Amino acid sequence: MAKSGAKPAGLDDHARKLAAGFAKGRLPQPTPELERFLLTHSTEISAAAEGVCRHMPPAGDDEALGIGYLFMLQMLLSGLNERAKRGAKDAAELIARFQSDLAAKAEAGEIEGTLLAYLGGALQQAGIAASPELIAVSAELGDEEEDDVLPGDIVSVLEDILEACDGDPFQMVSAFAEGAHLMPDDAKIALATHLAQNEQADARAAAVLFLQNGSAAVRKAAAAALLEQASTLSPVDLRRVIAMRNWRPERERAGVDAIIQKARAAGVDCAPWAKGAVDKLKSSATDGAGTQLLLAVSPVDRKTQRIMTIFTRDGISEAMTSDPQPREAVKEIMAGLAAHGPLLDVSRAFVDRMVGHHLGLTVARGEVPPAGLLQVAETIGGAEWQPAQIDSRELLNELIADLPDDLRAPEDVAMALADSGDIVELDGIEDSWFEDDAELEQKVKSASRRAREALPAKLLQNDGAIGAQRARWAELFVMTALWMREGARDEWLGWADLAVIARAVLDGHDLREIGLMRNIAERTVACLAREDDDDELQDDPF
């Protein structure tokens, strides 16, 4: 913790701290100071990119520090992307200007191809689509520099990536996703096609995983190429194709069915699923942005384990499997994660239910989950994972049926609602629960301090920003109650209170009489008022 009066850490300080951690083999861990910096310094994305270019080889000579700046860039971009998704025009404009500046510098020869690929990887990790301008410049660099990380020669790309990944198709596709984020779809399609037609079994295995590419055009081309080569697929390839069939939008399944039918007609047997093994299953609560972490630890041998993570947010947003790690290193990583919020031991049924729910949300949007989800499934035995959205009202009825007797009488319910602002089990969870809307933020910031005192009650009215989102908040409470019920019954009693609150919210109860909702309203005003401009305050902007 910084000493009182000490100058807050800046971009360079945070990058150096991350670099020092990398040098000791530690993964980056969020800290309150870092989170505050990311929240208030989003405009430093250009400075972070300059740090990458200054220190990362081949231009620089300090790779660890270059990666430190790269992580800072990715985290800053992620924050901006979240704000842009909720309608913040300044965030969207900053992202667009950043990409335009990158393209201009690359075109002027100030950023060479390898460094541009690193910066494109940061965009990909932040979930930001590359602009057409940036893609075009990257393609030009690839055509001009045969030794670049993104050359135009598809054969060179294939050989380099397969060699670097030692034939591991999941590692190959993951590396490709980051390094080729700036490639146009035509180039990705050419590579997927070449992989499918290649004589190497490892290459065809990687082509199968392109069925889960984020681009519908690439998925379609991969399916067409694999159909031509269906008779050459391995039993494991066929099992993967079958597993991913229902992980795709309905309109894309016919193309996958054709691959399966042709492979079977050629006599390709489907490899059986391994049973999988799990040492630990853990889960975070769902935060205010809707993000949840599902975590599994699987044994490799007596000395090492793998860590698998699935991040969900209205769908499967990310899924990864680590390389084998010493058991002590796994313990250290788990302890670091737990320090930033409760991680409950959860049942396999809970994990399967949540994966199915978010698969359903992903497919319903016409999207596909990342290929890494298949690797997690193969490692821990997720053969039965299928899209199956949870009906929050049905889940609420399930929870209500399990309520203890002391939460059934009307007077007990009224007391529970009034006192719900003090649910102990929500410590470290509730802090992220607030309404985060760009238009509302501007109204809060423009209100005078006197007017802000009345804002929480207004937000809770039926036509207020929170009152109008009753269903969303009720669903968050229901999902949190389901998670909390996984804990020890004598330690995690708050699930029952959350179920009662969710029912009251859905049934039209006055939100001002619910302590938890009052907390959310007050926190909304406090969070959105940050960095306000006292020179432009109004008495009542609502």
N, C-alpha and C positions, 0 to 999 in steps of 0.2 A: 504494500500500500504506500502511495506517495506521501511524503511528509507534508504537514500543513503548510500551505504557502508555496509549495514546490510547483514549478511550471508543469502543466499537464503534458503527458507524452504526445509527441506528434507522429506523423506518418513515418519518418525515418526511425524514430525510437521503436515503434511497434514492429517495423520490418526487421530491425536488428534483433529484437527479442525473439521473433519467430525464427530467424536464421540461427540464433544460438540454440534454440530448442531442436531444430533439425540436426545441428552438428552433434547433439547428444542422443539422437535417435528418438526424440519425442514428437508426437503429433501435436499440431496447434490446438490450444485449448482456449475457449472464450473466457474473458475476464470482464468484470464490470467496467473497468477502465477502457478496454478495447471496444466493448459494445457501445459505450458512450461516444467514443471517437467515431465509430462507424455511423452512428446515428446522426452526428452533427457535422461530419466532414465529407459528405458524399461528393462534393465538388473536387476532391483531390484525386479523382480517378486518373486524370492526365498526369499528375505528379507521380502516381504509383506506376503508371505505364513507363514513364521516363526512368524510374528506378529500375524497372525490369531491363530496359534496354541498356542502361548504364553499367549494370553489374553482371548480367547473364552472358555467358559465352555464346557466340564467338566474339561479340563486341567487348564484353567485360571479362573479368577474371575472378569473380566471386559468385559462384553458382548458388551457394546457400543463401546469400543475401538477395540475389536476384529472385530466388524462389520465395523469399520472405515478402518482397514487393509484389510478386505475382499473387500470393495468397491475399495480401491486402487489397489488390485490385479486384480479385474475384469477389471478396466479401463486400466491398463498396458497390460493385456492380449488382450484386444480389439484392442489396438494400434498395438501390435505385429501381431495380426491376419490380420489386414488391410494391413500391410506391406508384410506379407507372401503371401496374395492373389495377390499382384501385382508383385510377383517374388523375393522378398528379401530373399535370402538364409539364411542370418544370423538370420532373424526373425523366419523362419521355424525351423532352428536348435535349437534356444533358446527355442521355444515352446516344441519341442521334448525332449530336455534335461531336461526341467522342469518336464514334465510328467514322464520321466524315473526316475528322482530323487525322485519324490513323491512316485512312486511305490516301489522303493528300501527302502525308509524310512518306508512306511506302512508295507512292508513285514518284516522289522527288528523290528517292534513293536514301532517305534518312533512316528507314527501318528495312532491314533485309529480310528475306523470306523466313528464316528460322525463327527470328524474334517475332515476326508477324504471326507465325503459327502458335507460339506461346501465348500471345495476347488473344488470339482467336480462341484458344483453349479456355482462357478466363471467361470470355463471353459465353462459351458453351456451358461451363460449369455454373454460371450464373443464370442459365436458362434463357439467354437472350439470342434471338435469331440474328445472324450476320446480315448486314445491310447489303443490297445488291451492289452498291458502289464498292464496298470492301471485298466482296466476293470476286468482283471483276478485277480489281487490282491484284488480289492474291493469285488469280488464274494467270495474269500476265507475268507475275514473278515466277510462277511455276514453269511457264513456257520458256522463260529466258535463262533460268538457272537449273541445269540438269542435276546438279549436286544438292539442290535445295531439299528441305524436308517434305515439300509438296511438289515434286517434279511432275511434268506432264506424262512421263513414261509410266504407264500402269504396271508394267512388269517390274520396274525398279521399286515402285512402292510396295508391291507384293513381297518381293524378296527381302526388302529391308525390314518390313513389319513382321513377317513370319520369323525371320532370324532373331530379331530383338525379343520376340515374345515366346521363343522356343516352342512354337507350334501350338500354344494354348489359344484356342479360338476366342475365349472370353477376354483374355488379356489383349489379344490382337484387336478385337472390336472396340474395347475400351480405349486403347491407344489411338485407334483410328478416329473415334468420336471426338477426342480432344484435338488431335493434330490436324484433322481435316474439316474442322468446323467451317472454315472459310472456303472450302471447295464448293463449286456449283454442283447441283444435283446430277448434271450430265457426267461429271467426273466420278462422283460416287457410284453412279449406275455402271459406269465402265469398269470400275474396280470390282463391284459386286459380281458383275457378269464374268469377269476374268477369273475371280476366285471360284465361281461355280464350275467353270469350264476347265479349271486347272487339274492336272493329273494328281497333284498331291492331295491326300485325304485330309490333311490339316486345313488346306485352303478351302475345300468344299465344306468342311465343318464350320469355318468362319462365314462362308456364304450363307449357310442356314441361319446364322444369327442376324444377318441383314434383314431377315423377315421381321425383325423388331426395330428396324431403323425408324428414326423420328419422322422421316419424309415418306409420305404415301407413295410418291413416285418411285423412290428407291425400293420400297417394299414390293411394289408391283413388278418392277424390273427383276428383282431378286427372285421372286416367285416364278416368273417366266423362265429365267435362266436355269433355276433348279428343276423345273418341270422337264426341260430337255435332258438333264443329267440325272433324273430320278432313279434310274436303274443302277447308278454308281454310288448312291448314298449308302453309308454304313448303317448298321442297326441302331447305333446311337444317334446318328443324324435323323433317322426316321422317328425315333422316340421324341426327339426335340421338336420336330415339325408337328407331330401330333399334339404335344403338350402346348405349343404356342397357337394352335388352331383357334381355340376359343378365346385367346387373349387378343384377338384382332376384331375390328369392327365387322359387323355382319356382312357388309358388302364385299369384304376382302376374303371371306372364308372359302368361297368356291375355288379360288386359285390355289389355296393350300390343300383343299380336298383332292384336287387333280394330281398334285405331287404325291400325296399319300397313296392314292389309288394306283398310279403308275408304278410306284416303288414296290408296292405289294404284288402287283401283277408280274413284276420282274423277279419276284422271289426274295425280296429283301425282308428279313424278319425284324420285328421291333424289339430292341433291347429292353430287358426288364429294368425297372427303376431300382436303384439301390435303396435299401431301407433308410439310410441316413442315420446320423447320430448327433445328439445334442447334449452338451453339458449344462448349458444355461439358456433360458429364454427370458428376456426382460423387455419392458416397454416403458416409454415415457407417457405422461399424460398428453392430451391434445392442447396445444397452446392457442392463444387468441387468434393466430393466423390460420389455425386449422392443421398445423404440422404435428406429426407424431413420429417417434422413432421406435421401430421394432428391432430388437437386437438378439442375435443368437451367437452362442459360442459352441463350436463343434470340435471334437478331438481329432487330431491328425495322428499322433502317436503318444507315447508316454510323456514326452517332453514338450510337445508343441500343440497349439490349437489355432483355429481360424476364427476370426470375428466376421460376422455377417450383419449388415445393417440394411434396413429397408426404411426409407423416409416416405411418409404419405402426406398428401395434402389435397384433399378432394380427388384422390387418385394416387397411383404409385409414381412418385416423382424421381426416386433414385433407389438403386439396389446395388450393393457391392459386397464382394467377398475378399477378405484380406489374404495375403500370403501367409504361410505358417509362421506363427509367432511363439517365442518361448512363453511358457505359462506365466512366468513372473511378469513379463511385459504385458500380457493380456490383463493380468490383475491391475497393473498400473493404469492401463488405458481405461478399464472399467471404473476404477476409482475416480479418475479424472472426469469421466462423463457423469458419474453420480453426484459429483460436487456441484454441478450446475443445474440440478433438478432431480426430483425423485425418479428412480428407475425401479419399478416393481417387478418381482418375479411373477411371471404370468404362465398360464397353462398353454399347451399346444392348441387346444380348442380356441382360445382367445386369439392367438396369432393367426390361425387358419381363418377365423371369422373376419378379422380385420383385413387380411390380405384379399379375401374374396370380395369384401365390401369395396375396397379401393380399386380392385381390378374391374368391378362393375362400373364404377364411376369413370374410370379411364376409358373403357370400351364405349360407354354411352356417349362420350364426347367425340368419338371417332378417332381416338388415339390408341397407342399401344404402350405397354409398360417397357422399361429398359430391358435390354437383353440380360443384364446382371441379375434380374429376378429369377431367370431360369437357372443360373448358377447357384443361387441361394437354394432354390427348390431342390436341385440335385444333391446339394450338400446335406441338407437336413431332412430330405424326404417329403417334398411338397407335391407329390404326384396328383393329389386331389384338388389342387388349387384351381378354382373356377370362378368366373365373375358371379357375384351374388350380393347385390346391394342390401344393406340393412334398412328395414323400414323403421324409422325412429319411433313412430307411434306404437308399433308392435313391440319393439324393444322396451319402451317405457311401460307398457302393460305387463311385460315379463318382470320388470323390476318392481313394479307396484305390487304384484302378486307375492313378492318375496319380502315385503316390508315387515319390520318388527311390529308387534302389537302396539307399542307406545307411539307409533306414528300413524295411527288409523283414526283416532277420535278427532273431530273437527277442532276442538280446543288445542289439542297437541299439534295439529298441523299448523294452525295459526301461529302458535308460539315458535314452531320450527322456522316458518317463513320470516317472522320478525327477527329472529336471532341468527339468520343464515349468513349474516355478514361476518360471523366469527367461527366459521368451520375450520377447525385446526388443520385438517388434512389438506386444505387448499393452500397452505403456506408454501411459497415457492412455485405455485402453479397459477394462482389467480392474478399475479402481477402482470401477466401478458393479456389478460382479458379486458379489453376496452374496444370501443367502436373506432375504427381507423378508416376514415373517409376523407378524401382530399377536399371536397366542398365543405364538409363539416369542420375540417381543420382551419380553413380560412375564416369561417364564421367565429370559431372559438378564439382565434388569434386576434380578430378585430374587435372582440368584446372588451369592454372595460372590466377592471377587476371587480367592481361592484356588480356588474351584470353577470359576471361568471358565477357568482355565488348562487344565482337562481337557475343557472343552466342545467345542472343535474336533474332537477325535478322536471324541467321542460323536455329533456331528452327521454324521460321515462313515460311521458304521455303517449297515448296510442298513436298520435301522428308525429311523435318525436323520432329522432334518429335511431334510438334504441328500441322504443316501443314498436316501431315499424318492422323491426327485425326479430320479433318474438320467436318465430319458428326456428331461426338460425341459432339463437341463444339456447332455446330449449334442446335442440339437437346436440349442442356442445355439452350441456349438462348431462344429457342421457349417455353420451359416449364416455364422458368422464366418470359417470357413475358405474358404467360397465367395467371400465379399467380399474376403478377403485375397489370394486367388489372382488377383484383378483387377489387383493391383499388379505392379510390375516384379518379374520372377522372381528377380533377384539382390538385391532389397531386402526382399521380403516372403516369406521362406522359412518363416515360422511357420505358414502354412496347413497344411503337411504334418504338423507336430507336433500341431496341433489335430485333424486327421483321425485320427491315431493315438490321441489321448486319447479322442475321441468313441467310437471302436470299443471301447477298453478299458472305458469307462464302461458302454456298452450290454451288453458281454459279461460283466459282473459282476465285473470286476477290483476288488481291494481299493482303495477310494478313498484310504485313508491312504497308499498307496504312490505316489500321483500328486501331484506337486508343485503343479500348478495347483489341484487340489481342496483341498489343504491351505491354499493361499492364500485360497480362497473361504470355507473354514470359519473361518479366523482373522479374515478381514475381516467375516464375518457377526457374530461375537461383538463385535468392536470397534465396528461401526456400530450394532448394536442396544443396546449398553450405554450409549450417549450419554445424558446427562442422568439417570444412574441415581440412585437414592435410597439412600445408604449406610445409612440408618436401618432399611431393611427387607430387608437382604441375608440370604439363606439359604445354608447349606452346599451343598446340591444340590437344586434344584427339579425336576430331571428324574427 
